[in-house]
Amino acid sequence: MVAGVLSEPPRHRGPTWLRLTRRVPTYVWTFLALVAGLAAGGFFPSALAPVADATSTLIAWVVAVVPLLILAALSPAIATLVRRGLAGRFAGAVVLWYVFTSTVAGLIALVASAAIFRIPLTTGGRGVWTEAAVMLRSLGEGGASWPLLAILAGVLLGFFGARNDPTYRVLKRVADAIEGMGHRLAYVMLPLILAFGVTLGVRFGARLGLSHYLTMTAYTAGLVLVWWAFYTFVLVRRVGRRPVGPVLSGYYVPTAVFAAGTCSSLATLPVNLANAKKVGVRDEVADFVLPFGAVVNLDASALAYLAYGPFVVSYVFGLELSWMMMLAAWPAVVLFTIAAPGLPAGMGTALWSATLFASILGLEGQAQGEFIASWIALSGGLPDMLRTATNTTGDGYTAIIFDGRFDQFFARDRG
């Protein structure tokens, strides 16, 4: 009987090629599809120009439903923040910390990128009030203001849902559906990523397109390095009162490597929890701070996507961007990163941020589609790995900081 059991063929294994395909991480296929599309579009621009045009048209359709997706993603996140953040002083402090770090990350990105790309206060020699009026007028034309209105509606609906149980349950179902859709779309979206690469190749050529992509990767690496240094040597060492060496070797390195490989904060969560506890973080701190941070804390993404604005607008497309436009984008990008759904291949925060900047610039039609497709293509793959590693370890750093002040915090709370 034992021999019979041992000789029974395994069930539902499927073809060998399918099993091998599933063993390759999604981010590898995404990167390969992007590079293949870029090369094809660059070497055969005339033949693949219709593909690029069709992709831009498709982007226009996607942008049309972006406000609904923003509303669906943002409102349950706001409702959950209000419910959990007001439940107790410790939980509220964690929520405020995550909002604070994302806001500071956005401010660093605004100042640094504005200095690097020498962004003027206004464009075209206009005054501040004239610039503001022109920007508002462009946002009101062609439906460009809908993403910003969706943010406002999402915040209001979230606050209402936090205090109304039936509404909150509906919002949570919507949020769960978006998260589930993100997991199912991981491989289905590969043809779209391939099309984004083709669009980038047709628009800039293979050589220049690859140059832009490598520059974006290096730019992202520099941004997250600044954020990592700030978090490690200022927040963890000074605020959390922890020695840096053991934290780096025992927590940061193994967690960051795993996070970069998965490109998912949620997939990294078990490893993140284990490594944080290995360096002494209490269970009651890690078990709240890390899962909550995996959902709402994307401070490195807030840093990166706001800084990508001047890079893509000024450096890649040669368009004008001003401080006024960046100041308008700053709070919106922070909200995006708090509420972005877990859609793969840059179709979450990348799509929202690209749409926002296209709206601020007043881009429409073909120009809008090319801008958004290029933004998503440039920010995927290697830059995504760097952002995910920094986002995930930021959650662990937060747990370390709050663990260092746990006794003091709750002694004051009991008093």
N, C-alpha and C positions, 0 to 999 in steps of 0.2 A: 504493500500500500504506500509505503514511504517512497519507493522508487516511482510508483505511478504519479504521486504528487509532484515529485521532483521533475519528472519528465513532461509534465503538463505544460504546454506552451503558455506564455503570459498573454493575458487578454488585453485588447484595446491598445496594443502598442503602436499600430499604424505603420505606414511605410517608413523605411529607414531614412529617406530624405526629410520626411516631415518631423521625425524625432530629432534629427540633427538640427533642423531649422529652429525647433523650439528650445534647444539648448543654447542657442546664440542669443544674448541679451537684446532687448528691443533697441537700446540706444546704439548698438553696433549696426543694426540694419538701417536705422535712421541716418546715421553718419554716412554709411555706404551709399544709400539712396541719394543723399544730398550731394555728395562728391560726384557720383555718376551723372546726375542731372546737370551739375555745373559743367562737367567736362563735355557732355553731349551738346548742351546749349552753346558752349563756347566754340567748339570745333565745327558745329553744323548750325550756325545761327539762322541762315535762310530757311533751311528745311524745317527747323523746329520753332520758327517764329509763330506759326499758328498755335502751337502748344502754349507758348508764353502769353499770347493774346487771350487764349481760352482760360488760362490760369488767372489772369488779371480780371476777366469777366466773372469767374467763379468767386474771386475775392470780393468783388462788389456785392454779390449775393450774400456771401457770408457776413460782410459788414452790415448788411441790412438787418440781420438777426442778432447782431452783437448786443444792442441795448437790452433785448429780452434775456440773453444769456447773462449779462451783467446783473440785471435785476434778480434773476433766479439764483445766481451765485452769491451776490452780496447780501441780500435780505436775510437768509438763514444764518450767515456768518455773523452779521450784526446782532441778530436775535440771540445767538449762542453766546456772543461776547457779553451782552447785557446780562443774560441769565447767570453765567458763570462768574463774570467779573464782579457782580454785586452780591454774590453769595457769601463772601467773607473777605476779611482784610487781606489775607495771604493771596487768595485767588485774584482779588482786585489788583493787588500789587503786581502780580505776574502779568496780568492783562495790560496794565499801564506800562510795564517795562517793555513788553513787546511792541506796543504802539510807539513808545519813546525811541527804541532802537531803530525801528523802521523809519521814523521821522528824521532822526539824526542821520541815518544812512542816506536818505534822500537829499538832505541838506548838503552832506559831503559831496555827493554826486553832482549836485547843482553847481556848487562853488568850483569844484575841481574841473569839471568838464567845460564850464564857462570860461575858466582861465586857460585851459589847454587849447580850446578852439577859438579863443578871443571873441566871445559872443558879445555883441554890443547891447546896450540897455534897450534900445529900440532898433527897428529896421527902417531903412530908407530915409534916415535923418528925421523921422517923425518925433514929435514930443511924446511923453509918457501917456497922456490922456488920449491923444490921437491914436497911438498904437493900441491902447486898450479898446477903443471904440472900433477900430478896424478888425481886431481879433474877435470881438463879440459879434460883429456883423458877419464875419466869415463863419462863425460857429452857428449862426442862425440861418445860413443859406444851405439848401440842399440836404437838410436833415443832419448836418454835421454836429449839431448840439445834442442829438439824442443820446450819445454815450454819457455825457455829463448829466443830462436829466435823469438817465437811468440810475446813475450813482445816487443822486438826491432821492429818487423814489425808493431805491433799495435801502437807504439808511432809514427813511421814514417807515417803510413797511417792516424793517427789522425791529425797530423799537416797538412798533405795534404788536408784532408777533411775539416779542419777549414777554408781553403782559397778557396775551390772549392764547390760551392753550390750543384750541382748534387750529388757529392760524399757524401757530408754531409747529404743530404736527405736520401740516401741509408743507410748510417751508422745509422741514427736515426731510420729508419724502423727496422733495425736489432736489435737495442737496445730495442725498444718497443716490438718486438717479443719475445726476451729473457725474458723481464719482464713479459709479458703475459703468457709465458710458465711456469714461476716460480709459478704464482698463480694457474694455472691449475694442476700443478704437486703436489700440497701440499698433497692431500690425495692419489694420485696414487702411490707416492713413499713410502708409509708405508710398503709394502712388502719388499722393498729394505732395509729400516731401520731395519726391523725385521731380514733380512739376515745378516746385519752388526753385530747386536747383537749376532746372532748365531755364526758368525765367531769369535767374541771376546770371547764368552763362550767356544767354542771348543779349541781355541788357549791357553787360560789361565785358564779355569775352572770357574765355577760360582762364587766361593768365591774370587779367585784372580782377576777375571774380574771386579766384583763389587767393590773390594778394589781399583783397578786402577781407576775406574770411580769416586768413591768418592774422591780419592786423586786428580784427575784432577779437580773436582768441587771445592775443597778447594784451590787448586793451582790457579785456575781462580779467585776465590774470593779474594785471597791475591793480585793478579796482578791488578785487577780492583780497589781494595781499594787504592793501591799506586797511581794509575792514578787519581782516584777521589780526593784524598787528594792534589795532585799536582795541579790539575785544580781548586779546590775549594779555597785552602788557599794561593796559589801562584798566579795563573793567574786571578781568579775572584777578589780576595781581593786586590792584589797588582797592577795588570795591569788594571783590570776593575774598581777598586776603589769602590767596593760594599761591604756592610756589609754582612757577611756570614749567619747570623741567618735568616733574612727574605727570602734570596734566597733559603736556604735549606727547610724551611717550606712552602713557597708559591710556589716554582717552583720545586725543585729537587724531593722531596718525592712523590708528586702525579704523576709527569711525569715518574719517574723511575719505580714505581709500575705498571703503565699502560703499559710501554714499555716491562717490564719483562713478563707481561701476554700475550702480542701479539707476542713477539719475532720478531717484524718488525718495523724498523724505519719509513717506509712509512705509516703503519697503525697507528702509534703513532702521525703522523704529525699534525692532527687537535688539539689534546690535547696539544701537544708541543707548538703550536702557541698560543693557548688560555692561557696556564700557563705562558709563557714568557711575554705576554702582561699584565698579571695580576701583574707582579712584575715590570712593568714600561718600558718595552722595546718598543721603537717606532715601529709603523706599518711598516714604510719603511725599517727598519732594520730587523725586524723579518720575514717579508714577502719575503725577499731575502735570508737571511742567513740560515734560518731553512729548507726550501725546497731544497736548494742547498746542504746543509750539509747532509740531509737525503739520498741523492744519492751518494755523493762522500766522505763523512767523516766517516770512520770506524777506528778511531785512537785506540780505545780499542781493535779492532780486530787485528790491526797491532801489538799492544803490546802482545796480547795473542798468536796469531799464530806463531810469532817468538819465544816466550818463550816456546811454546809447543814443538818446535824442540828438545831441550835437554831432555825434559821430556819423549817424546815418544821414541826417538832414544836411549838415554842412560838408562833411568830408566825402561821403559817398555820392550824394545827389547834388551837391553844390547849391543848395537852397539857403535862404536866409532864416536864421533863428535868433530870437532875442531873449534877454533876461525876462521880459514880461511874459513871453510864452512859456519859458521854463518854470517861472513862479506859478503859472496857472496849472502846469502839469504836475508839479510836486505833490500836492495833497491827493490828487486823483490817482497817481501811480502808487502812493502809499496804501490807499484804500484797495486798489487792484490787488496788490500783493497780499493783503490781509484776507481777501475774499476769493482769490483766483481758484477756480476749480482745477482738479488734478488731471487736465487733459494732456495727452502726450504730445511730443514733437512740437512744442512751442505754441500750441493752439490755445493756451490759457493766458498767462500774463503777457506773452509776446504779442498775441493778437490784440489784447486790450490796449496795450501801450502803443503799438503801431497805429491802431485806429485813432487813439487819442491825439497823437502828434499829427496824423494826417488831417484830422478835424481842425486842429489849431492852425495848421498851415492852409486850410481851405482847399485841400486836394480833393478832386472828384474824378469819377470815371476811370479811364485807363491809367492815368497818373497815380490815382489812389491805389489801384490794384497792384501796380509795379512797386510802389513804395512799401506796401504791407507785405507782399510776397518776399521782397528783398530783405526786409527787416527780420522776418521769421527765419529765412534761410541763414542769414548771417549769425543769428543768435542761437541756433541749434547745434547739437553735437558737442564739441569740446567746450564751448562757452557754457552750455547747459550743465556739463559735468562739474565745472568749476563753481558755478552758482549753487548747485545742489549740495556739494561738499561743504560750502561755507554756510548755507542756510541750516543744514542739519547740525553741524558742530556749534552753530550759534545757539541752538536749542539746548545742547549739552552744557555749553558755557553758562547759559542762564540758570540751569539747574545747579551748577557748581557755585555760582554767585549767591543764589538764594539759600543753598545749603550752608554756606559760610556764615550767614546771618540768621539762621533758623532759630536758634535759642533766644537770641536777642529780640528777634521779631515777635515771637510768640510770648515771651515774657512781658513785652510791652502790650501785646494784645490782651493778655490775661489781666494786666493791671488796669 
